Every structure is written in structure tokens, then in C-alpha cells.
Amino acid sequence: MANPFREAMGGAQGPQGGPINRMQAFQQFMQQNQGKNSNEMIQELLTSGKLNQQQLNQFQKMAKQVEGPLSALKGMFGFK
């Protein structure tokens, strides 16, 4: 089963994908989904079968792992 987040971020590219392409893909993803309810988007992915509960659990675990470091960066740059 394809990973929808990975596809949105440019797929399983090798080194030629690089961080710049991933950043551009992320910016495009954010623009396309601006104003959408993230919980509804997740529910649609689960319902459609593009995302399964195990994948969602993995994403949530990874998000919790980076939450602390990202919060520290927000403070460094004056974001609340």
C-alpha cells in the first residue's frame, strides 16, 4: 500500500529528490490543503484505505518524537 504522506512529499525518490524537492513538495501540499480540517482529511484517508490504522499510529508516534525539538525552535524564532 502506498504511503500518502510520502507520495505528497515527492515519493520514494533517491538522492536526486533531495531536501529542496521535498521542501517544495511540502509547500505545495500545504497550499493545496490550506483551510482543510486535518481530522477530516485523516478520516477520509482511513475510510478510502489510502492510510491504515497502523500507519496512522506510526505517524502519531513520530510526531510526538519531534514535537519537543520543534517547540524549542518555535521559541527561538519568537513563534508562540
N, CA, C and O atoms as a Maestro MAE file, in Angstrom:
{
 s_m_m2io_version
 :::
 2.0.0
}

f_m_ct {
 s_m_title
 :::
 protein
 m_atom[320] {
  # First column is atom index #
  i_m_mmod_type
  r_m_x_coord
  r_m_y_coord
  r_m_z_coord
  i_m_residue_number
  s_m_chain_name
  s_m_pdb_residue_name
  s_m_pdb_atom_name
  i_m_atomic_number
  :::
  1 25 0.850 -1.172 0.000 1 A "MET " " N  " 7
  2 3 0.000 0.000 0.000 1 A "MET " " CA " 6
  3 2 0.899 1.240 0.000 1 A "MET " " C  " 6
  4 15 1.835 1.338 0.793 1 A "MET " " O  " 8
  5 25 0.607 2.167 -0.883 2 A "ALA " " N  " 7
  6 3 1.394 3.394 -0.978 2 A "ALA " " CA " 6
  7 2 1.157 4.277 0.237 2 A "ALA " " C  " 6
  8 15 0.063 4.309 0.802 2 A "ALA " " O  " 8
  9 25 2.178 4.973 0.616 3 A "ASN " " N  " 7
  10 3 2.113 5.877 1.752 3 A "ASN " " CA " 6
  11 2 1.706 7.261 1.242 3 A "ASN " " C  " 6
  12 15 2.493 7.898 0.541 3 A "ASN " " O  " 8
  13 25 0.500 7.751 1.570 4 A "PRO " " N  " 7
  14 3 0.028 9.021 1.013 4 A "PRO " " CA " 6
  15 2 0.883 10.211 1.421 4 A "PRO " " C  " 6
  16 15 1.044 11.146 0.636 4 A "PRO " " O  " 8
  17 25 1.429 10.198 2.621 5 A "PHE " " N  " 7
  18 3 2.279 11.308 3.042 5 A "PHE " " CA " 6
  19 2 3.566 11.311 2.234 5 A "PHE " " C  " 6
  20 15 4.024 12.362 1.785 5 A "PHE " " O  " 8
  21 25 4.144 10.134 2.050 6 A "ARG " " N  " 7
  22 3 5.379 10.028 1.271 6 A "ARG " " CA " 6
  23 2 5.127 10.459 -0.177 6 A "ARG " " C  " 6
  24 15 5.962 11.138 -0.774 6 A "ARG " " O  " 8
  25 25 3.986 10.070 -0.742 7 A "GLU " " N  " 7
  26 3 3.649 10.492 -2.096 7 A "GLU " " CA " 6
  27 2 3.504 12.005 -2.169 7 A "GLU " " C  " 6
  28 15 3.972 12.630 -3.120 7 A "GLU " " O  " 8
  29 25 2.854 12.598 -1.165 8 A "ALA " " N  " 7
  30 3 2.678 14.049 -1.138 8 A "ALA " " CA " 6
  31 2 4.016 14.760 -1.026 8 A "ALA " " C  " 6
  32 15 4.164 15.893 -1.485 8 A "ALA " " O  " 8
  33 25 4.981 14.099 -0.420 9 A "MET " " N  " 7
  34 3 6.294 14.698 -0.241 9 A "MET " " CA " 6
  35 2 7.247 14.365 -1.393 9 A "MET " " C  " 6
  36 15 8.445 14.630 -1.296 9 A "MET " " O  " 8
  37 25 6.733 13.794 -2.469 10 A "GLY " " N  " 7
  38 3 7.576 13.550 -3.633 10 A "GLY " " CA " 6
  39 2 7.925 12.098 -3.871 10 A "GLY " " C  " 6
  40 15 8.760 11.800 -4.725 10 A "GLY " " O  " 8
  41 25 7.319 11.203 -3.149 11 A "GLY " " N  " 7
  42 3 7.532 9.784 -3.391 11 A "GLY " " CA " 6
  43 2 8.830 9.270 -2.814 11 A "GLY " " C  " 6
  44 15 9.536 9.970 -2.087 11 A "GLY " " O  " 8
  45 25 9.124 8.039 -3.154 12 A "ALA " " N  " 7
  46 3 10.326 7.371 -2.653 12 A "ALA " " CA " 6
  47 2 11.482 7.656 -3.599 12 A "ALA " " C  " 6
  48 15 11.995 6.749 -4.255 12 A "ALA " " O  " 8
  49 25 11.884 8.901 -3.667 13 A "GLN " " N  " 7
  50 3 12.959 9.287 -4.562 13 A "GLN " " CA " 6
  51 2 14.301 9.011 -3.916 13 A "GLN " " C  " 6
  52 15 14.436 8.978 -2.693 13 A "GLN " " O  " 8
  53 25 15.278 8.815 -4.765 14 A "GLY " " N  " 7
  54 3 16.641 8.635 -4.290 14 A "GLY " " CA " 6
  55 2 17.268 9.987 -4.007 14 A "GLY " " C  " 6
  56 15 16.564 10.974 -3.796 14 A "GLY " " O  " 8
  57 25 18.593 10.031 -4.001 15 A "PRO " " N  " 7
  58 3 19.288 11.278 -3.690 15 A "PRO " " CA " 6
  59 2 18.916 12.429 -4.621 15 A "PRO " " C  " 6
  60 15 19.003 13.592 -4.227 15 A "PRO " " O  " 8
  61 25 18.498 12.117 -5.862 16 A "GLN " " N  " 7
  62 3 18.124 13.186 -6.781 16 A "GLN " " CA " 6
  63 2 16.892 13.932 -6.305 16 A "GLN " " C  " 6
  64 15 16.666 15.064 -6.733 16 A "GLN " " O  " 8
  65 25 16.078 13.331 -5.424 17 A "GLY " " N  " 7
  66 3 14.914 14.023 -4.879 17 A "GLY " " CA " 6
  67 2 15.353 15.154 -3.974 17 A "GLY " " C  " 6
  68 15 14.852 16.274 -4.076 17 A "GLY " " O  " 8
  69 25 16.268 14.866 -3.108 18 A "GLY " " N  " 7
  70 3 16.896 15.856 -2.258 18 A "GLY " " CA " 6
  71 2 15.952 16.652 -1.379 18 A "GLY " " C  " 6
  72 15 14.738 16.654 -1.585 18 A "GLY " " O  " 8
  73 25 16.530 17.329 -0.392 19 A "PRO " " N  " 7
  74 3 15.715 18.091 0.558 19 A "PRO " " CA " 6
  75 2 15.004 19.287 -0.070 19 A "PRO " " C  " 6
  76 15 13.928 19.671 0.390 19 A "PRO " " O  " 8
  77 25 15.587 19.883 -1.117 20 A "ILE " " N  " 7
  78 3 14.937 21.045 -1.743 20 A "ILE " " CA " 6
  79 2 13.648 20.602 -2.421 20 A "ILE " " C  " 6
  80 15 12.623 21.272 -2.293 20 A "ILE " " O  " 8
  81 25 13.684 19.491 -3.133 21 A "ASN " " N  " 7
  82 3 12.471 18.990 -3.788 21 A "ASN " " CA " 6
  83 2 11.426 18.598 -2.757 21 A "ASN " " C  " 6
  84 15 10.234 18.819 -2.968 21 A "ASN " " O  " 8
  85 25 11.858 18.020 -1.648 22 A "ARG " " N  " 7
  86 3 10.911 17.645 -0.595 22 A "ARG " " CA " 6
  87 2 10.284 18.886 0.020 22 A "ARG " " C  " 6
  88 15 9.094 18.892 0.333 22 A "ARG " " O  " 8
  89 25 11.078 19.936 0.195 23 A "MET " " N  " 7
  90 3 10.548 21.174 0.757 23 A "MET " " CA " 6
  91 2 9.536 21.794 -0.208 23 A "MET " " C  " 6
  92 15 8.491 22.282 0.223 23 A "MET " " O  " 8
  93 25 9.835 21.779 -1.490 24 A "GLN " " N  " 7
  94 3 8.892 22.310 -2.483 24 A "GLN " " CA " 6
  95 2 7.613 21.488 -2.496 24 A "GLN " " C  " 6
  96 15 6.517 22.040 -2.591 24 A "GLN " " O  " 8
  97 25 7.748 20.171 -2.402 25 A "ALA " " N  " 7
  98 3 6.567 19.297 -2.376 25 A "ALA " " CA " 6
  99 2 5.744 19.570 -1.120 25 A "ALA " " C  " 6
  100 15 4.514 19.574 -1.168 25 A "ALA " " O  " 8
  101 25 6.425 19.798 0.005 26 A "PHE " " N  " 7
  102 3 5.717 20.092 1.245 26 A "PHE " " CA " 6
  103 2 4.962 21.414 1.135 26 A "PHE " " C  " 6
  104 15 3.813 21.509 1.564 26 A "PHE " " O  " 8
  105 25 5.605 22.437 0.559 27 A "GLN " " N  " 7
  106 3 4.946 23.729 0.391 27 A "GLN " " CA " 6
  107 2 3.715 23.596 -0.505 27 A "GLN " " C  " 6
  108 15 2.678 24.200 -0.233 27 A "GLN " " O  " 8
  109 25 3.831 22.811 -1.564 28 A "GLN " " N  " 7
  110 3 2.695 22.585 -2.462 28 A "GLN " " CA " 6
  111 2 1.578 21.858 -1.715 28 A "GLN " " C  " 6
  112 15 0.407 22.216 -1.840 28 A "GLN " " O  " 8
  113 25 1.941 20.846 -0.944 29 A "PHE " " N  " 7
  114 3 0.967 20.092 -0.153 29 A "PHE " " CA " 6
  115 2 0.232 21.020 0.802 29 A "PHE " " C  " 6
  116 15 -0.990 20.945 0.930 29 A "PHE " " O  " 8
  117 25 0.978 21.901 1.475 30 A "MET " " N  " 7
  118 3 0.367 22.831 2.428 30 A "MET " " CA " 6
  119 2 -0.578 23.805 1.725 30 A "MET " " C  " 6
  120 15 -1.652 24.105 2.246 30 A "MET " " O  " 8
  121 25 -0.196 24.295 0.564 31 A "GLN " " N  " 7
  122 3 -1.052 25.223 -0.180 31 A "GLN " " CA " 6
  123 2 -2.331 24.540 -0.630 31 A "GLN " " C  " 6
  124 15 -3.410 25.128 -0.550 31 A "GLN " " O  " 8
  125 25 -2.222 23.305 -1.104 32 A "GLN " " N  " 7
  126 3 -3.393 22.574 -1.589 32 A "GLN " " CA " 6
  127 2 -4.365 22.251 -0.465 32 A "GLN " " C  " 6
  128 15 -5.563 22.101 -0.704 32 A "GLN " " O  " 8
  129 25 -3.863 22.142 0.746 33 A "ASN " " N  " 7
  130 3 -4.705 21.707 1.858 33 A "ASN " " CA " 6
  131 2 -4.972 22.808 2.874 33 A "ASN " " C  " 6
  132 15 -5.504 22.541 3.952 33 A "ASN " " O  " 8
  133 25 -4.612 24.031 2.544 34 A "GLN " " N  " 7
  134 3 -4.822 25.152 3.452 34 A "GLN " " CA " 6
  135 2 -6.317 25.320 3.732 34 A "GLN " " C  " 6
  136 15 -7.139 25.313 2.816 34 A "GLN " " O  " 8
  137 25 -6.648 25.469 5.000 35 A "GLY " " N  " 7
  138 3 -8.029 25.678 5.410 35 A "GLY " " CA " 6
  139 2 -8.837 24.405 5.594 35 A "GLY " " C  " 6
  140 15 -9.985 24.463 6.034 35 A "GLY " " O  " 8
  141 25 -8.258 23.259 5.266 36 A "LYS " " N  " 7
  142 3 -8.970 21.992 5.445 36 A "LYS " " CA " 6
  143 2 -8.797 21.510 6.877 36 A "LYS " " C  " 6
  144 15 -7.783 21.778 7.521 36 A "LYS " " O  " 8
  145 25 -9.792 20.802 7.355 37 A "ASN " " N  " 7
  146 3 -9.760 20.225 8.692 37 A "ASN " " CA " 6
  147 2 -8.883 18.970 8.650 37 A "ASN " " C  " 6
  148 15 -9.199 18.008 7.950 37 A "ASN " " O  " 8
  149 25 -7.787 18.989 9.401 38 A "SER " " N  " 7
  150 3 -6.843 17.867 9.361 38 A "SER " " CA " 6
  151 2 -7.471 16.561 9.846 38 A "SER " " C  " 6
  152 15 -7.155 15.493 9.321 38 A "SER " " O  " 8
  153 25 -8.351 16.633 10.837 39 A "ASN " " N  " 7
  154 3 -9.004 15.411 11.321 39 A "ASN " " CA " 6
  155 2 -9.899 14.810 10.249 39 A "ASN " " C  " 6
  156 15 -9.965 13.589 10.108 39 A "ASN " " O  " 8
  157 25 -10.588 15.657 9.493 40 A "GLU " " N  " 7
  158 3 -11.430 15.166 8.396 40 A "GLU " " CA " 6
  159 2 -10.572 14.553 7.293 40 A "GLU " " C  " 6
  160 15 -10.939 13.534 6.708 40 A "GLU " " O  " 8
  161 25 -9.430 15.177 7.012 41 A "MET " " N  " 7
  162 3 -8.533 14.637 5.988 41 A "MET " " CA " 6
  163 2 -8.029 13.256 6.391 41 A "MET " " C  " 6
  164 15 -7.978 12.343 5.567 41 A "MET " " O  " 8
  165 25 -7.659 13.107 7.653 42 A "ILE " " N  " 7
  166 3 -7.181 11.813 8.145 42 A "ILE " " CA " 6
  167 2 -8.290 10.773 8.059 42 A "ILE " " C  " 6
  168 15 -8.052 9.637 7.651 42 A "ILE " " O  " 8
  169 25 -9.501 11.162 8.443 43 A "GLN " " N  " 7
  170 3 -10.623 10.227 8.397 43 A "GLN " " CA " 6
  171 2 -10.904 9.784 6.960 43 A "GLN " " C  " 6
  172 15 -11.201 8.615 6.716 43 A "GLN " " O  " 8
  173 25 -10.810 10.720 6.008 44 A "GLU " " N  " 7
  174 3 -11.009 10.380 4.593 44 A "GLU " " CA " 6
  175 2 -9.953 9.384 4.120 44 A "GLU " " C  " 6
  176 15 -10.269 8.444 3.391 44 A "GLU " " O  " 8
  177 25 -8.693 9.588 4.536 45 A "LEU " " N  " 7
  178 3 -7.624 8.670 4.155 45 A "LEU " " CA " 6
  179 2 -7.861 7.285 4.740 45 A "LEU " " C  " 6
  180 15 -7.643 6.275 4.070 45 A "LEU " " O  " 8
  181 25 -8.309 7.240 5.997 46 A "LEU " " N  " 7
  182 3 -8.599 5.949 6.624 46 A "LEU " " CA " 6
  183 2 -9.766 5.253 5.930 46 A "LEU " " C  " 6
  184 15 -9.713 4.052 5.665 46 A "LEU " " O  " 8
  185 25 -10.815 6.011 5.639 47 A "THR " " N  " 7
  186 3 -12.007 5.443 5.006 47 A "THR " " CA " 6
  187 2 -11.705 4.924 3.602 47 A "THR " " C  " 6
  188 15 -12.209 3.879 3.192 47 A "THR " " O  " 8
  189 25 -10.878 5.667 2.876 48 A "SER " " N  " 7
  190 3 -10.561 5.285 1.499 48 A "SER " " CA " 6
  191 2 -9.579 4.119 1.429 48 A "SER " " C  " 6
  192 15 -9.438 3.486 0.383 48 A "SER " " O  " 8
  193 25 -8.902 3.836 2.537 49 A "GLY " " N  " 7
  194 3 -7.919 2.759 2.540 49 A "GLY " " CA " 6
  195 2 -6.535 3.219 2.122 49 A "GLY " " C  " 6
  196 15 -5.615 2.406 2.045 49 A "GLY " " O  " 8
  197 25 -6.366 4.522 1.847 50 A "LYS " " N  " 7
  198 3 -5.049 5.044 1.483 50 A "LYS " " CA " 6
  199 2 -4.119 5.079 2.695 50 A "LYS " " C  " 6
  200 15 -2.900 5.153 2.546 50 A "LYS " " O  " 8
  201 25 -4.695 5.026 3.884 51 A "LEU " " N  " 7
  202 3 -3.949 5.031 5.133 51 A "LEU " " CA " 6
  203 2 -4.614 4.012 6.050 51 A "LEU " " C  " 6
  204 15 -5.840 3.962 6.146 51 A "LEU " " O  " 8
  205 25 -3.801 3.199 6.725 52 A "ASN " " N  " 7
  206 3 -4.406 2.264 7.671 52 A "ASN " " CA " 6
  207 2 -4.070 2.697 9.099 52 A "ASN " " C  " 6
  208 15 -3.235 3.577 9.307 52 A "ASN " " O  " 8
  209 25 -4.707 2.092 10.047 53 A "GLN " " N  " 7
  210 3 -4.550 2.493 11.447 53 A "GLN " " CA " 6
  211 2 -3.108 2.346 11.907 53 A "GLN " " C  " 6
  212 15 -2.615 3.178 12.669 53 A "GLN " " O  " 8
  213 25 -2.433 1.307 11.461 54 A "GLN " " N  " 7
  214 3 -1.038 1.105 11.856 54 A "GLN " " CA " 6
  215 2 -0.164 2.254 11.348 54 A "GLN " " C  " 6
  216 15 0.697 2.742 12.080 54 A "GLN " " O  " 8
  217 25 -0.376 2.688 10.104 55 A "GLN " " N  " 7
  218 3 0.391 3.812 9.571 55 A "GLN " " CA " 6
  219 2 0.092 5.090 10.352 55 A "GLN " " C  " 6
  220 15 1.002 5.856 10.670 55 A "GLN " " O  " 8
  221 25 -1.174 5.315 10.658 56 A "LEU " " N  " 7
  222 3 -1.561 6.489 11.428 56 A "LEU " " CA " 6
  223 2 -0.879 6.478 12.797 56 A "LEU " " C  " 6
  224 15 -0.382 7.505 13.259 56 A "LEU " " O  " 8
  225 25 -0.862 5.315 13.436 57 A "ASN " " N  " 7
  226 3 -0.208 5.199 14.735 57 A "ASN " " CA " 6
  227 2 1.283 5.534 14.636 57 A "ASN " " C  " 6
  228 15 1.836 6.195 15.514 57 A "ASN " " O  " 8
  229 25 1.932 5.071 13.550 58 A "GLN " " N  " 7
  230 3 3.347 5.373 13.345 58 A "GLN " " CA " 6
  231 2 3.557 6.877 13.172 58 A "GLN " " C  " 6
  232 15 4.473 7.450 13.762 58 A "GLN " " O  " 8
  233 25 2.715 7.511 12.368 59 A "PHE " " N  " 7
  234 3 2.829 8.955 12.148 59 A "PHE " " CA " 6
  235 2 2.651 9.722 13.453 59 A "PHE " " C  " 6
  236 15 3.380 10.674 13.732 59 A "PHE " " O  " 8
  237 25 1.675 9.296 14.245 60 A "GLN " " N  " 7
  238 3 1.425 9.978 15.510 60 A "GLN " " CA " 6
  239 2 2.613 9.817 16.457 60 A "GLN " " C  " 6
  240 15 2.971 10.755 17.170 60 A "GLN " " O  " 8
  241 25 3.216 8.644 16.466 61 A "LYS " " N  " 7
  242 3 4.387 8.396 17.314 61 A "LYS " " CA " 6
  243 2 5.556 9.275 16.859 61 A "LYS " " C  " 6
  244 15 6.243 9.873 17.688 61 A "LYS " " O  " 8
  245 25 5.780 9.354 15.547 62 A "MET " " N  " 7
  246 3 6.865 10.198 15.037 62 A "MET " " CA " 6
  247 2 6.601 11.667 15.354 62 A "MET " " C  " 6
  248 15 7.525 12.402 15.702 62 A "MET " " O  " 8
  249 25 5.354 12.094 15.235 63 A "ALA " " N  " 7
  250 3 5.006 13.490 15.522 63 A "ALA " " CA " 6
  251 2 5.315 13.834 16.969 63 A "ALA " " C  " 6
  252 15 5.820 14.919 17.256 63 A "ALA " " O  " 8
  253 25 5.018 12.921 17.882 64 A "LYS " " N  " 7
  254 3 5.302 13.167 19.294 64 A "LYS " " CA " 6
  255 2 6.808 13.261 19.541 64 A "LYS " " C  " 6
  256 15 7.251 14.025 20.398 64 A "LYS " " O  " 8
  257 25 7.597 12.482 18.790 65 A "GLN " " N  " 7
  258 3 9.046 12.494 18.972 65 A "GLN " " CA " 6
  259 2 9.657 13.823 18.524 65 A "GLN " " C  " 6
  260 15 10.646 14.263 19.109 65 A "GLN " " O  " 8
  261 25 9.101 14.463 17.517 66 A "VAL " " N  " 7
  262 3 9.674 15.721 17.026 66 A "VAL " " CA " 6
  263 2 8.987 16.945 17.626 66 A "VAL " " C  " 6
  264 15 9.428 18.073 17.408 66 A "VAL " " O  " 8
  265 25 7.930 16.731 18.366 67 A "GLU " " N  " 7
  266 3 7.174 17.842 18.940 67 A "GLU " " CA " 6
  267 2 8.037 18.710 19.866 67 A "GLU " " C  " 6
  268 15 7.994 19.937 19.780 67 A "GLU " " O  " 8
  269 25 8.804 18.089 20.732 68 A "GLY " " N  " 7
  270 3 9.647 18.833 21.659 68 A "GLY " " CA " 6
  271 2 10.688 19.686 20.951 68 A "GLY " " C  " 6
  272 15 10.751 20.894 21.179 68 A "GLY " " O  " 8
  273 25 11.513 19.075 20.087 69 A "PRO " " N  " 7
  274 3 12.512 19.879 19.376 69 A "PRO " " CA " 6
  275 2 11.895 20.996 18.526 69 A "PRO " " C  " 6
  276 15 12.457 22.088 18.440 69 A "PRO " " O  " 8
  277 25 10.766 20.736 17.911 70 A "LEU " " N  " 7
  278 3 10.129 21.777 17.102 70 A "LEU " " CA " 6
  279 2 9.601 22.904 17.983 70 A "LEU " " C  " 6
  280 15 9.658 24.072 17.597 70 A "LEU " " O  " 8
  281 25 9.092 22.565 19.151 71 A "SER " " N  " 7
  282 3 8.619 23.591 20.079 71 A "SER " " CA " 6
  283 2 9.772 24.487 20.514 71 A "SER " " C  " 6
  284 15 9.608 25.700 20.643 71 A "SER " " O  " 8
  285 25 10.932 23.892 20.738 72 A "ALA " " N  " 7
  286 3 12.100 24.688 21.117 72 A "ALA " " CA " 6
  287 2 12.496 25.642 20.008 72 A "ALA " " C  " 6
  288 15 12.866 26.787 20.269 72 A "ALA " " O  " 8
  289 25 12.419 25.172 18.763 73 A "LEU " " N  " 7
  290 3 12.741 26.040 17.616 73 A "LEU " " CA " 6
  291 2 11.749 27.192 17.515 73 A "LEU " " C  " 6
  292 15 12.132 28.327 17.231 73 A "LEU " " O  " 8
  293 25 10.480 26.897 17.746 74 A "LYS " " N  " 7
  294 3 9.461 27.960 17.704 74 A "LYS " " CA " 6
  295 2 9.826 29.068 18.676 74 A "LYS " " C  " 6
  296 15 9.731 30.247 18.335 74 A "LYS " " O  " 8
  297 25 10.244 28.703 19.886 75 A "GLY " " N  " 7
  298 3 10.617 29.687 20.885 75 A "GLY " " CA " 6
  299 2 11.836 30.489 20.484 75 A "GLY " " C  " 6
  300 15 11.923 31.685 20.765 75 A "GLY " " O  " 8
  301 25 12.780 29.832 19.827 76 A "MET " " N  " 7
  302 3 13.998 30.519 19.393 76 A "MET " " CA " 6
  303 2 13.681 31.608 18.369 76 A "MET " " C  " 6
  304 15 14.346 32.643 18.327 76 A "MET " " O  " 8
  305 25 12.668 31.368 17.550 77 A "PHE " " N  " 7
  306 3 12.356 32.299 16.474 77 A "PHE " " CA " 6
  307 2 11.163 33.209 16.806 77 A "PHE " " C  " 6
  308 15 10.672 33.938 15.944 77 A "PHE " " O  " 8
  309 25 10.705 33.157 18.062 78 A "GLY " " N  " 7
  310 3 9.682 34.072 18.509 78 A "GLY " " CA " 6
  311 2 8.256 33.693 18.152 78 A "GLY " " C  " 6
  312 15 7.352 34.523 18.253 78 A "GLY " " O  " 8
  313 25 8.038 32.439 17.731 79 A "PHE " " N  " 7
  314 3 6.672 31.979 17.448 79 A "PHE " " CA " 6
  315 2 6.054 31.470 18.731 79 A "PHE " " C  " 6
  316 15 6.751 30.962 19.610 79 A "PHE " " O  " 8
  317 25 4.749 31.607 18.836 80 A "LYS " " N  " 7
  318 3 4.050 31.124 20.033 80 A "LYS " " CA " 6
  319 2 3.428 29.791 19.795 80 A "LYS " " C  " 6
  320 15 2.799 29.233 20.694 80 A "LYS " " O  " 8
  :::
 }
 m_bond[319] {
  # First column is bond index #
  i_m_from
  i_m_to
  i_m_order
  :::
  1 1 2 1
  2 2 3 1
  3 3 4 2
  4 3 5 1
  5 5 6 1
  6 6 7 1
  7 7 8 2
  8 7 9 1
  9 9 10 1
  10 10 11 1
  11 11 12 2
  12 11 13 1
  13 13 14 1
  14 14 15 1
  15 15 16 2
  16 15 17 1
  17 17 18 1
  18 18 19 1
  19 19 20 2
  20 19 21 1
  21 21 22 1
  22 22 23 1
  23 23 24 2
  24 23 25 1
  25 25 26 1
  26 26 27 1
  27 27 28 2
  28 27 29 1
  29 29 30 1
  30 30 31 1
  31 31 32 2
  32 31 33 1
  33 33 34 1
  34 34 35 1
  35 35 36 2
  36 35 37 1
  37 37 38 1
  38 38 39 1
  39 39 40 2
  40 39 41 1
  41 41 42 1
  42 42 43 1
  43 43 44 2
  44 43 45 1
  45 45 46 1
  46 46 47 1
  47 47 48 2
  48 47 49 1
  49 49 50 1
  50 50 51 1
  51 51 52 2
  52 51 53 1
  53 53 54 1
  54 54 55 1
  55 55 56 2
  56 55 57 1
  57 57 58 1
  58 58 59 1
  59 59 60 2
  60 59 61 1
  61 61 62 1
  62 62 63 1
  63 63 64 2
  64 63 65 1
  65 65 66 1
  66 66 67 1
  67 67 68 2
  68 67 69 1
  69 69 70 1
  70 70 71 1
  71 71 72 2
  72 71 73 1
  73 73 74 1
  74 74 75 1
  75 75 76 2
  76 75 77 1
  77 77 78 1
  78 78 79 1
  79 79 80 2
  80 79 81 1
  81 81 82 1
  82 82 83 1
  83 83 84 2
  84 83 85 1
  85 85 86 1
  86 86 87 1
  87 87 88 2
  88 87 89 1
  89 89 90 1
  90 90 91 1
  91 91 92 2
  92 91 93 1
  93 93 94 1
  94 94 95 1
  95 95 96 2
  96 95 97 1
  97 97 98 1
  98 98 99 1
  99 99 100 2
  100 99 101 1
  101 101 102 1
  102 102 103 1
  103 103 104 2
  104 103 105 1
  105 105 106 1
  106 106 107 1
  107 107 108 2
  108 107 109 1
  109 109 110 1
  110 110 111 1
  111 111 112 2
  112 111 113 1
  113 113 114 1
  114 114 115 1
  115 115 116 2
  116 115 117 1
  117 117 118 1
  118 118 119 1
  119 119 120 2
  120 119 121 1
  121 121 122 1
  122 122 123 1
  123 123 124 2
  124 123 125 1
  125 125 126 1
  126 126 127 1
  127 127 128 2
  128 127 129 1
  129 129 130 1
  130 130 131 1
  131 131 132 2
  132 131 133 1
  133 133 134 1
  134 134 135 1
  135 135 136 2
  136 135 137 1
  137 137 138 1
  138 138 139 1
  139 139 140 2
  140 139 141 1
  141 141 142 1
  142 142 143 1
  143 143 144 2
  144 143 145 1
  145 145 146 1
  146 146 147 1
  147 147 148 2
  148 147 149 1
  149 149 150 1
  150 150 151 1
  151 151 152 2
  152 151 153 1
  153 153 154 1
  154 154 155 1
  155 155 156 2
  156 155 157 1
  157 157 158 1
  158 158 159 1
  159 159 160 2
  160 159 161 1
  161 161 162 1
  162 162 163 1
  163 163 164 2
  164 163 165 1
  165 165 166 1
  166 166 167 1
  167 167 168 2
  168 167 169 1
  169 169 170 1
  170 170 171 1
  171 171 172 2
  172 171 173 1
  173 173 174 1
  174 174 175 1
  175 175 176 2
  176 175 177 1
  177 177 178 1
  178 178 179 1
  179 179 180 2
  180 179 181 1
  181 181 182 1
  182 182 183 1
  183 183 184 2
  184 183 185 1
  185 185 186 1
  186 186 187 1
  187 187 188 2
  188 187 189 1
  189 189 190 1
  190 190 191 1
  191 191 192 2
  192 191 193 1
  193 193 194 1
  194 194 195 1
  195 195 196 2
  196 195 197 1
  197 197 198 1
  198 198 199 1
  199 199 200 2
  200 199 201 1
  201 201 202 1
  202 202 203 1
  203 203 204 2
  204 203 205 1
  205 205 206 1
  206 206 207 1
  207 207 208 2
  208 207 209 1
  209 209 210 1
  210 210 211 1
  211 211 212 2
  212 211 213 1
  213 213 214 1
  214 214 215 1
  215 215 216 2
  216 215 217 1
  217 217 218 1
  218 218 219 1
  219 219 220 2
  220 219 221 1
  221 221 222 1
  222 222 223 1
  223 223 224 2
  224 223 225 1
  225 225 226 1
  226 226 227 1
  227 227 228 2
  228 227 229 1
  229 229 230 1
  230 230 231 1
  231 231 232 2
  232 231 233 1
  233 233 234 1
  234 234 235 1
  235 235 236 2
  236 235 237 1
  237 237 238 1
  238 238 239 1
  239 239 240 2
  240 239 241 1
  241 241 242 1
  242 242 243 1
  243 243 244 2
  244 243 245 1
  245 245 246 1
  246 246 247 1
  247 247 248 2
  248 247 249 1
  249 249 250 1
  250 250 251 1
  251 251 252 2
  252 251 253 1
  253 253 254 1
  254 254 255 1
  255 255 256 2
  256 255 257 1
  257 257 258 1
  258 258 259 1
  259 259 260 2
  260 259 261 1
  261 261 262 1
  262 262 263 1
  263 263 264 2
  264 263 265 1
  265 265 266 1
  266 266 267 1
  267 267 268 2
  268 267 269 1
  269 269 270 1
  270 270 271 1
  271 271 272 2
  272 271 273 1
  273 273 274 1
  274 274 275 1
  275 275 276 2
  276 275 277 1
  277 277 278 1
  278 278 279 1
  279 279 280 2
  280 279 281 1
  281 281 282 1
  282 282 283 1
  283 283 284 2
  284 283 285 1
  285 285 286 1
  286 286 287 1
  287 287 288 2
  288 287 289 1
  289 289 290 1
  290 290 291 1
  291 291 292 2
  292 291 293 1
  293 293 294 1
  294 294 295 1
  295 295 296 2
  296 295 297 1
  297 297 298 1
  298 298 299 1
  299 299 300 2
  300 299 301 1
  301 301 302 1
  302 302 303 1
  303 303 304 2
  304 303 305 1
  305 305 306 1
  306 306 307 1
  307 307 308 2
  308 307 309 1
  309 309 310 1
  310 310 311 1
  311 311 312 2
  312 311 313 1
  313 313 314 1
  314 314 315 1
  315 315 316 2
  316 315 317 1
  317 317 318 1
  318 318 319 1
  319 319 320 2
  :::
 }
}
